[in-house]
Every structure is written in structure tokens, then in C-alpha cells.
């Protein structure tokens, strides 16, 4: 099924090239820590306390993502996060904050573009760090305008997500593998753009098909070297505490919640407007490095 869908997409890509173009997880912080301990060396983190209007959250920053770690600590020490709102909250998904413009935002004001004026280089440590419940990750703009997937200089989110069963994870693996193959093929097709155009202008159907088959074979061989599969740690996390696996390897995960997932759950459950902003402001009162 994957291959058939992939081949259909491949055929469409060639045409376009020629045209020039569940239920909410309620696990405790202790349960989350038990999962985390199997994947991460907990002592190798910097702890930051976020005092919010609904309670305190303590996050740990991974030192294996030094650019994000150091940037976050710099912003905390400089008071950047003091007074920012949780401006985007989606139940069974995540809570997002870090927009500097939100400190003075009026009720109902659209938020989500404020930052310190710079971005941070992506630091994907996948599959070691992934989007399990409680993960701390950097927000960013879309691939269309940000192909390097650089992170926002200040905005981050805490994953809540949901619990998946094995069948759902298998389906997601299939979808991710298909997407991976499409990306590989698209890159290869782009590298042969001039050749594809030349063959089609010459109406060389046999030559076009031969090139297509060659690129398909190369794509399948490359994808087979690194098949897309969830690790045992991911499977355990996603089937117990939950998370958002479809975001894996797309956004930089640079820390996790150590204490206060009950507070995160409170924030996640608030009423929001059509732009996912809480109807009653929830803010980070203060942030400080504690260890």
C-alpha cells in the first residue's frame, strides 16, 4: 500500500516538474519520570522554574542541545519570559508560550509572531529526544519559509498529546516512511529538473519513464538503508504517557518537564478562542534557573 501510494505521488511529481511548477492522558509526573529515566540521563540537565498564574512548572534543559540550552538560559536570566502569556493552547496537543509581544497584548489580540529578532539553528537529537508527553520543544515557522527548520529565538511549547495503541503507531510508521520516500524522490527529481524538462520537450516518453524508474529504484534503496521506525523507548512512551509522534524530527526537542505536569494539564484544559488563545490570560509570572 505504501509503495502504491508512493508511486502515485512520484508520477504526479514528474507531471508537476514538467509544468515548471484519544482521550487525554492523565498520567502523573512520577509516571512520566519513570519513562524518562529509561531514555535520558536526568542529571545532565539545567533546571528552570517557571512560576505561572496556575502554578509552578520545573523544566530540565538538555545539555546535548547546547544552542537551545544556552539561549533559553540567557533569556531566563535576562527576564525575557517574565510576564509572557501562554498564547496558544490546544487540548490533547500542547501549550505554547514565549511571544514577547504577549506581555502587553490586549484581550483577543492575535499572537504568535513575537520573538527576540533571531532564530536558533536546529538541533535534532532524534530519536533520543522525541515528543513524549512533557517534552519541551522549540516552535518555528513552516518549512516553506524555513527549510532549515531553525527554531524561534524564544517561543517554545510543552507537549501534552494523547496515548496511542500499537496499531496506530504502525499506521503512523507507514505514513512517515511514505513521506520519507516522497521527500527523497522529490530531492532527486529536483536535481534532474533540466533533464526531465528536456526529455518531455522532446516527447521522449521512453526516456522519461526510464529516468523515473531509475530514481524510484534509487529512492527505495536509500529509504531501505534507514527505515522509519519507532524505537522501543518511543513505543513505550507513546503507548503509556502519550505524546505527539507526528512532530518527531520536525522540531527541536531540548528539554522536558520534571515537575508540574498537573499545572500543564490545567493550562491545557482552559477555554480558548478561535485562535487557540486562552480566553482568560495565563502567564509566566517569573522564570529562573534553580540548578
C-alpha positions in Angstrom: 0.0 0.0 0.0 2.8 2.4 0.9 4.6 1.6 -2.4 1.5 2.1 -4.5 0.8 5.5 -2.9 4.4 6.5 -3.2 4.4 5.6 -6.9 1.3 7.6 -7.5 2.9 10.6 -5.8 6.0 10.1 -7.9 4.0 10.1 -11.1 2.4 13.4 -10.0 5.7 14.9 -9.1 7.0 14.2 -12.6 4.0 15.9 -14.1 4.3 19.0 -11.9 8.1 19.1 -12.6 7.4 19.2 -16.3 4.9 22.0 -15.9 7.6 24.1 -14.3 5.9 24.0 -11.4 -8.0 9.8 22.3 -8.7 10.5 25.2 -6.5 12.8 27.3 -3.6 11.1 29.2 -3.8 11.8 32.9 -0.5 10.3 34.0 1.3 11.7 37.0 4.7 13.4 37.0 6.1 10.3 38.7 4.8 8.1 35.8 6.4 10.4 33.3 9.7 10.3 35.2 9.7 6.5 35.1 9.5 6.6 31.3 12.1 9.4 31.0 14.7 7.6 33.1 15.0 4.9 30.6 15.8 7.3 27.8 17.7 10.3 29.2 20.4 10.8 31.8 18.5 13.1 34.1 21.4 14.6 36.0 22.8 16.2 32.8 20.3 18.9 32.7 19.8 22.5 33.9 16.7 23.1 35.9 14.5 26.1 35.3 11.4 27.1 37.4 8.5 28.6 35.6 6.1 30.3 38.0 2.8 30.6 36.2 -0.6 32.1 37.2 -1.9 28.5 37.6 1.1 27.0 39.4 4.8 26.1 39.1 6.4 24.1 36.4 10.0 22.9 36.6 11.7 22.0 33.3 15.0 20.4 32.6 17.1 21.6 29.7 19.2 19.1 27.8 22.9 19.9 27.5 23.1 17.8 24.4 21.3 20.6 22.6 23.7 23.4 23.6 22.5 26.2 21.4 18.9 25.9 22.6 20.1 25.3 26.2 22.3 28.4 26.3 19.7 30.6 24.5 17.0 29.6 26.9 19.2 30.2 30.0 20.2 33.6 28.6 16.5 34.6 28.1 15.6 33.4 31.5 18.4 35.3 33.2 17.6 38.4 31.2 13.9 38.3 32.4 12.6 37.8 28.8 9.9 35.2 29.9 8.6 37.2 32.9 5.1 38.2 32.0 4.7 36.4 28.7 1.3 34.6 28.1 0.5 31.1 27.1 -0.9 32.3 23.8 -1.6 29.0 22.0 -3.3 26.1 23.9 -4.7 23.0 22.2 -6.2 20.2 24.2 -4.5 16.8 23.7 -1.7 18.5 21.8 0.4 21.2 23.5 0.7 24.5 25.3 2.8 27.3 23.7 4.4 30.5 25.1 7.4 32.8 24.6 5.9 35.5 22.4 7.5 38.7 23.9 4.7 40.8 22.4 2.1 39.0 24.6 3.2 40.9 27.7 1.2 43.9 26.6 -1.4 42.2 24.5 -5.0 43.3 24.5 -7.8 40.8 25.0 -8.4 38.8 21.8 -5.3 40.1 20.1 -3.7 37.7 17.6 -0.4 36.5 18.9 2.4 34.2 17.8 4.9 36.3 15.9 6.8 37.9 18.7 10.5 36.9 19.2 13.9 38.4 20.1 14.7 39.1 16.5 16.8 36.0 15.8 16.4 32.2 15.2 18.3 29.3 16.6 19.9 26.6 14.5 18.0 23.3 14.6 19.5 20.6 16.9 17.6 17.4 16.2 18.7 14.7 18.6 16.2 12.2 17.2 15.3 9.5 18.2 17.0 10.1 21.6 14.8 13.1 22.2 11.2 13.0 21.0 7.7 14.4 21.5 6.6 12.3 24.5 4.2 13.9 27.0 6.1 16.6 28.9 8.7 17.2 26.2 9.9 20.8 25.9 10.4 21.9 22.2 11.1 25.0 20.2 8.4 26.5 18.0 9.3 27.6 14.5 7.9 28.9 11.2 6.8 26.5 8.4 9.1 24.6 6.1 8.0 26.7 3.1 9.7 29.8 4.6 12.1 28.0 6.9 13.6 24.9 5.1 16.4 24.6 7.6 13.8 24.3 10.4 15.5 26.9 12.5 13.8 27.5 15.9 12.2 30.6 17.1 14.5 32.6 19.3 12.1 32.4 22.2 8.9 30.6 21.6 8.5 27.1 23.0 5.8 24.5 23.7 5.2 21.7 26.2 3.8 18.5 24.7 0.6 17.0 26.2 -0.7 14.9 23.3 -2.5 11.6 23.7 -1.9 7.9 24.1 -1.7 5.7 21.0 -2.1 1.9 20.6 0.3 -0.3 18.6 -1.9 -0.4 15.5 -2.0 3.4 15.4 1.8 3.6 15.7 2.2 1.1 12.9 0.0 3.2 10.7 2.0 6.3 11.6 5.2 4.5 10.7 3.8 3.6 7.3 2.8 7.2 6.7 6.2 8.5 7.8 8.0 6.0 5.6 5.9 7.1 2.7 6.6 10.8 3.4 10.3 10.0 3.7 10.3 8.3 0.3 8.5 11.2 -1.3 11.0 13.6 0.2 13.9 11.6 -1.1 12.4 11.3 -4.5 11.5 14.9 -4.7 15.1 15.9 -3.9 16.4 13.6 -6.6 13.8 14.8 -9.1 14.7 18.4 -8.4 18.4 17.6 -9.1 17.3 16.2 -12.6 14.9 19.0 -13.4 16.7 20.1 -16.5 16.9 16.6 -17.8 13.2 15.9 -17.1 12.3 19.1 -19.0 14.5 18.2 -21.9 13.0 14.7 -22.2 9.5 16.0 -22.1 10.1 18.8 -24.5 11.5 16.1 -26.9 8.4 14.0 -26.1 10.8 11.2 -25.2 8.3 9.1 -23.3 10.6 6.1 -23.0 13.5 8.2 -21.8 11.3 10.0 -19.2 9.9 6.6 -17.9 13.5 5.2 -17.8 14.6 8.1 -15.6 11.6 7.9 -13.4 12.2 4.2 -12.8 15.9 4.8 -12.0 15.0 7.5 -9.5 12.4 5.2 -7.9 15.0 2.5 -7.5 17.5 4.9 -6.0 14.8 6.3 -3.6 13.8 2.8 -2.4 17.4 1.8 -1.9 18.2 4.9 0.1 15.0 4.6 2.2 15.7 1.0 2.9 19.1 1.9 4.5 17.3 3.9 7.2 13.8 2.7 7.6 11.4 4.9 9.6 10.5 3.0 12.7 9.8 4.0 16.3 12.3 2.9 18.9 11.4 0.8 21.9 11.6 3.9 24.0 9.2 5.8 21.7 6.7 2.9 21.6 6.7 2.6 25.4 6.2 6.3 25.9 3.6 6.8 23.2 1.5 3.8 24.4 1.7 4.8 28.1 2.1 8.5 28.8 1.4 9.6 25.2 2.7 12.5 23.2 2.7 13.8 19.6 4.7 11.4 17.5 3.9 13.2 14.2 6.1 16.1 15.3 9.2 14.0 15.8 12.3 15.0 13.9 10.4 18.1 12.7 11.0 20.4 15.7 13.9 20.6 18.2 13.2 18.9 21.5 15.6 20.5 24.0 14.1 19.6 27.4 11.3 18.2 29.4 9.0 18.8 32.4 10.4 17.4 35.6 7.7 18.7 37.9 4.3 20.3 37.4 2.6 18.3 34.7 -0.6 18.8 36.7 -0.2 22.5 36.1 0.4 21.9 32.4 -2.8 19.8 32.4 -4.7 22.8 34.0 -3.5 25.1 31.3 -4.3 22.7 28.6 -7.9 22.4 29.8 -8.8 26.1 29.8 -11.3 27.7 27.4 -9.7 29.2 24.2 -10.9 31.4 21.4 -10.8 30.5 17.7 -7.1 31.3 17.5 -6.4 28.9 20.4 -5.6 31.7 22.8 -7.0 31.3 26.3 -10.0 33.5 26.9 -8.5 34.4 30.3 -4.8 35.2 30.3 -2.4 32.7 31.7 1.1 33.9 32.1 4.6 33.0 33.2 4.9 35.3 36.2 8.7 34.6 36.5 11.3 32.2 35.3 14.6 31.4 37.0 17.4 28.9 36.8 17.4 26.9 40.0 20.1 24.3 39.5 
